[in-house]
Amino acid sequence: MTALRTTPLNAAHRALGARMVDFGGWEMPVNYGSQLEEHHAVRRDAGMFDVSHMQVVDLFGSDAREFLRRAIANDVGRLADSGKALYSCLLNDAGGVIDDLIVIFFRDNWFRMVVNASTAAKDIAWLESLKTRFGLALDLEVRTDLAMLAVQGPNARERVGQALPETVAASVLRPFSATRPEGGPLEIMVARTGYTGEDGYELVFPAARAEPVWNALFKAGVRPCGLGARDTLRLEAGMNLYGQDMDETVSPLDAGLAWTVALAGNRRDFVGRGALCARGQTRQFAGLVLAEKGGVLRGQQKVLTAHGEGEITSGSFSPTLNRSIALARLPMQVEVGSEVRVQVRDRELAAKVVKPPFVRNGKILVQ
């Protein structure tokens, strides 16, 4: 049996009594006692997540920009200012999603990618194969020397500034950007590319500094949060989870990610473009709110509509709405505001079709 991989904060999680689980081959905290309280801490104050299992990959070389223009579905040609970030999908030749990822531009010969932990090895192998296919000059550096924390919530940026004074310059950082503040004892990258629907920072720094940074944030009043709260928060924010809402068999157009694909007015020939254009969008990606009691919406439950069947991809109880919610792939003809039926065990329960997100910046956006 293969041993689980651990982050530099494994001992810190255990010291706080975290319940640890296997998450894609990593031993990670699912909660520290109350998942509900952790969820509310992020919506109302500030919480922090150890996301050091996610993989940072640096791309260096004169052809780095051209490589990414061909390798990913969104267009890095849009990245003109140092530190600007872009969300995109890495596609296979059939237009399926190998992974969803973030690309950050620092210089024309240096881009940084942050990819999912469960797909990291596959992603890197695919990128290496594309490097050979395209014949471009660049080096891929897989960073195993870094730790990463996500600090999220309405008070998150203020708390980070208190705990880590060297990040104060990041206070003017625009959303979906990153910076590398100079000075201070910590070599750090600060980004605003969150996954919870709340404001905050992602901090990337040397792994050797992980516990001091964690402890400083904890002392400043930032609550440790596990994977359980992270999942309900991202679901409320209408954000996809790889392996549930999309995978290599699903087009980004059918996963609500058309906005991450630069097609219209863009003749760039990226991997998967031909397949996307040939097939087009065949399903819509929508939100559901359970309209009656008697169950909880879960992934893979069947959705019955007047225009045919759909399927829930992610679902859970929403602590903020105090109702069950879900993301689902539905027939194109189903309208927002209409009622559908969800097969929950041996019952069919009514649900309302809504447009995600459900919650953003602490505010409920659906009825």
VEXDRENSE-603378 format. One record per residue (C-alpha): residue in three letters; y, x, z. Coordinates in steps of 0.1 Angstrom, whole numbers, padded with zeros to 4 digits, always signed. Layout:
ALAYXZ
...
***
This chain:
MET+0000+0000+0000
THR+0034+0014-0010
ALA+0058+0019+0018
LEU+0090+0000+0017
ARG+0122+0019+0008
THR+0149+0019+0035
THR+0187+0022+0034
PRO+0207+0047+0055
LEU+0214+0018+0079
ASN+0178+0008+0087
ALA+0180+0020+0123
ALA+0214+0003+0128
HIS+0199-0030+0117
ARG+0169-0027+0140
ALA+0191-0017+0169
LEU+0209-0051+0164
GLY+0176-0070+0164
ALA+0177-0079+0127
ARG+0147-0097+0112
MET+0136-0074+0085
VAL+0118-0085+0052
ASP+0105-0070+0020
PHE+0132-0075-0006
GLY+0122-0061-0040
GLY+0105-0032-0023
TRP+0132-0025+0002
GLU+0131-0033+0039
MET+0163-0054+0044
PRO+0177-0076+0071
VAL+0175-0113+0064
ASN+0195-0122+0095
TYR+0205-0110+0130
GLY+0197-0142+0148
SER+0216-0171+0133
GLN+0219-0173+0095
LEU+0242-0203+0099
GLU+0266-0184+0121
GLU+0266-0155+0097
HIS+0274-0178+0068
HIS+0303-0194+0087
ALA+0316-0160+0098
VAL+0321-0150+0061
ARG+0338-0183+0052
ARG+0361-0183+0083
ASP+0366-0147+0094
ALA+0348-0115+0082
GLY+0312-0105+0077
MET+0295-0073+0063
PHE+0264-0068+0043
ASP+0244-0037+0037
VAL+0240-0035+0000
SER+0229+0001-0002
HIS+0198-0009-0020
MET+0218-0016-0051
GLN+0219+0013-0075
VAL+0249+0032-0086
VAL+0246+0049-0120
ASP+0274+0072-0133
LEU+0278+0076-0170
PHE+0295+0109-0181
GLY+0303+0121-0216
SER+0326+0117-0246
ASP+0305+0089-0259
ALA+0303+0069-0227
ARG+0326+0041-0238
GLU+0310+0038-0272
PHE+0275+0037-0256
LEU+0285+0008-0233
ARG+0302-0011-0262
ARG+0267-0012-0278
ALA+0246-0014-0247
ILE+0261-0044-0228
ALA+0271-0079-0239
ASN+0307-0078-0226
ASP+0332-0054-0242
VAL+0343-0023-0223
GLY+0370-0020-0249
ARG+0389-0043-0225
LEU+0389-0017-0198
ALA+0422+0003-0203
ASP+0433+0010-0167
SER+0414+0033-0144
GLY+0395+0014-0118
LYS+0393-0018-0138
ALA+0359-0035-0135
LEU+0338-0057-0159
TYR+0309-0081-0152
SER+0283-0082-0179
CYS+0247-0086-0188
LEU+0223-0059-0201
LEU+0203-0077-0228
ASN+0170-0069-0246
ASP+0167-0072-0284
ALA+0157-0109-0280
GLY+0189-0117-0261
GLY+0172-0121-0227
VAL+0188-0108-0196
ILE+0174-0075-0184
ASP+0200-0074-0156
ASP+0235-0085-0146
LEU+0257-0057-0136
ILE+0292-0044-0130
VAL+0308-0016-0150
ILE+0339+0003-0136
PHE+0361+0025-0158
PHE+0375+0056-0143
ARG+0381+0079-0173
ASP+0371+0078-0210
ASN+0343+0102-0201
TRP+0333+0085-0168
PHE+0321+0049-0162
ARG+0302+0037-0131
MET+0276+0010-0132
VAL+0262-0010-0102
VAL+0229-0026-0110
ASN+0205-0048-0090
ALA+0179-0031-0067
SER+0149-0049-0080
THR+0156-0040-0116
ALA+0171-0005-0112
ALA+0141+0014-0125
LYS+0138-0009-0155
ASP+0175-0007-0162
ILE+0176+0030-0161
ALA+0146+0033-0184
TRP+0162+0009-0209
LEU+0195+0028-0208
GLU+0177+0061-0215
SER+0159+0045-0244
LEU+0192+0032-0258
LYS+0208+0066-0254
THR+0180+0080-0277
ARG+0183+0050-0301
PHE+0221+0054-0305
GLY+0221+0092-0306
LEU+0252+0094-0285
ALA+0263+0122-0261
LEU+0263+0112-0225
ASP+0245+0119-0192
LEU+0232+0092-0168
GLU+0235+0103-0132
VAL+0215+0081-0108
ARG+0233+0083-0075
THR+0208+0084-0045
ASP+0234+0100-0022
LEU+0255+0069-0016
ALA+0257+0039+0007
MET+0273+0006+0000
LEU+0287-0021+0022
ALA+0302-0055+0012
VAL+0328-0068+0037
GLN+0337-0104+0029
GLY+0358-0132+0043
PRO+0395-0143+0047
ASN+0401-0115+0072
ALA+0379-0089+0056
ARG+0405-0067+0040
GLU+0426-0066+0071
ARG+0396-0056+0092
VAL+0387-0029+0068
GLY+0422-0015+0070
GLN+0419-0014+0108
ALA+0385+0003+0108
LEU+0391+0027+0079
PRO+0428+0037+0077
GLU+0421+0058+0046
THR+0415+0025+0026
VAL+0450+0012+0033
ALA+0461+0021-0002
ALA+0435-0004-0015
SER+0455-0033+0000
VAL+0473-0037-0033
LEU+0440-0035-0053
ARG+0437-0064-0078
PRO+0406-0086-0079
PHE+0378-0071-0100
SER+0391-0036-0097
ALA+0382-0004-0078
THR+0400+0026-0065
ARG+0392+0059-0049
PRO+0419+0065-0022
GLU+0426+0102-0016
GLY+0430+0118+0017
GLY+0412+0110+0050
PRO+0378+0121+0061
LEU+0358+0098+0039
GLU+0351+0101+0002
ILE+0351+0065-0007
MET+0353+0040-0036
VAL+0368+0006-0027
ALA+0363-0024-0050
ARG+0371-0061-0050
THR+0341-0076-0069
GLY+0326-0098-0043
TYR+0295-0121-0044
THR+0304-0147-0018
GLY+0334-0167-0031
GLU+0356-0150-0005
ASP+0379-0121-0007
GLY+0370-0087+0006
TYR+0360-0052-0003
GLU+0329-0034-0015
LEU+0328+0002+0000
VAL+0308+0030-0017
PHE+0306+0063+0002
PRO+0283+0092+0011
ALA+0251+0080+0028
ALA+0255+0105+0056
ARG+0286+0085+0067
ALA+0268+0051+0067
GLU+0264+0046+0105
PRO+0299+0057+0114
VAL+0314+0034+0089
TRP+0292+0005+0099
ASN+0300+0011+0136
ALA+0338+0012+0129
LEU+0337-0021+0111
PHE+0315-0036+0138
LYS+0340-0025+0165
ALA+0369-0040+0144
GLY+0351-0074+0147
VAL+0333-0076+0114
ARG+0300-0095+0119
PRO+0268-0081+0104
CYS+0252-0105+0080
GLY+0218-0106+0063
LEU+0203-0116+0030
GLY+0199-0152+0041
ALA+0236-0159+0045
ARG+0243-0138+0014
ASP+0221-0162-0006
THR+0237-0194+0007
LEU+0272-0180+0002
ARG+0266-0169-0034
LEU+0250-0203-0042
GLU+0281-0221-0029
ALA+0302-0198-0050
GLY+0281-0207-0081
MET+0270-0171-0087
ASN+0237-0163-0104
LEU+0209-0144-0088
TYR+0187-0123-0110
GLY+0151-0134-0112
GLN+0160-0169-0103
ASP+0189-0181-0124
MET+0181-0157-0153
ASP+0156-0131-0164
GLU+0144-0114-0196
THR+0132-0148-0210
VAL+0166-0165-0205
SER+0197-0161-0227
PRO+0230-0156-0208
LEU+0243-0186-0229
ASP+0217-0208-0211
ALA+0224-0192-0177
GLY+0261-0201-0175
LEU+0271-0166-0184
ALA+0287-0171-0218
TRP+0319-0158-0203
THR+0303-0124-0198
VAL+0294-0122-0235
ALA+0321-0110-0260
LEU+0313-0128-0292
ALA+0342-0148-0306
GLY+0366-0126-0326
ASN+0346-0095-0316
ARG+0324-0078-0343
ARG+0309-0053-0320
ASP+0272-0049-0327
PHE+0257-0049-0292
VAL+0220-0051-0283
GLY+0208-0088-0284
ARG+0238-0100-0304
GLY+0218-0111-0334
ALA+0194-0131-0313
LEU+0222-0148-0294
CYS+0240-0158-0326
ALA+0208-0170-0342
ARG+0197-0192-0313
GLY+0230-0202-0298
GLN+0231-0222-0265
THR+0203-0246-0260
ARG+0207-0256-0223
GLN+0237-0261-0200
PHE+0240-0245-0166
ALA+0254-0269-0140
GLY+0256-0276-0103
LEU+0238-0304-0084
VAL+0247-0320-0051
LEU+0220-0341-0034
ALA+0233-0376-0030
GLU+0207-0389-0005
LYS+0186-0377+0024
GLY+0150-0368+0024
GLY+0146-0333+0012
VAL+0163-0300+0002
LEU+0169-0288-0034
ARG+0148-0257-0042
GLY+0142-0235-0072
GLN+0117-0248-0099
GLN+0121-0285-0089
LYS+0121-0308-0119
VAL+0153-0326-0128
LEU+0149-0360-0145
THR+0179-0370-0168
ALA+0185-0397-0194
HIS+0184-0369-0220
GLY+0151-0352-0209
GLU+0140-0329-0182
GLY+0158-0300-0166
GLU+0149-0275-0138
ILE+0166-0262-0107
THR+0169-0224-0107
SER+0184-0219-0072
GLY+0188-0244-0044
SER+0194-0246-0007
PHE+0211-0264+0021
SER+0249-0256+0020
PRO+0263-0249+0055
THR+0299-0255+0042
LEU+0292-0288+0025
ASN+0265-0298+0050
ARG+0245-0310+0021
SER+0218-0297-0002
ILE+0231-0281-0035
ALA+0216-0263-0065
LEU+0221-0246-0098
ALA+0201-0260-0127
ARG+0195-0257-0164
LEU+0199-0292-0180
PRO+0199-0308-0214
MET+0232-0302-0232
GLN+0240-0339-0233
VAL+0241-0344-0195
GLU+0277-0350-0184
VAL+0294-0337-0153
GLY+0297-0365-0128
SER+0266-0383-0139
GLU+0236-0390-0117
VAL+0202-0374-0121
ARG+0169-0375-0102
VAL+0153-0345-0086
GLN+0116-0344-0080
VAL+0113-0333-0043
ARG+0076-0332-0033
ASP+0063-0367-0040
ARG+0098-0384-0042
GLU+0126-0386-0067
LEU+0160-0381-0050
ALA+0194-0388-0066
ALA+0218-0359-0072
LYS+0252-0357-0088
VAL+0260-0332-0116
VAL+0290-0310-0108
LYS+0307-0280-0122
PRO+0303-0249-0101
PRO+0316-0233-0079
PHE+0310-0256-0050
VAL+0332-0235-0026
ARG+0358-0208-0032
ASN+0381-0191-0007
GLY+0369-0214+0021
LYS+0377-0246+0002
ILE+0352-0272-0010
LEU+0357-0279-0047
VAL+0332-0306-0054
GLN+0329-0342-0042
***
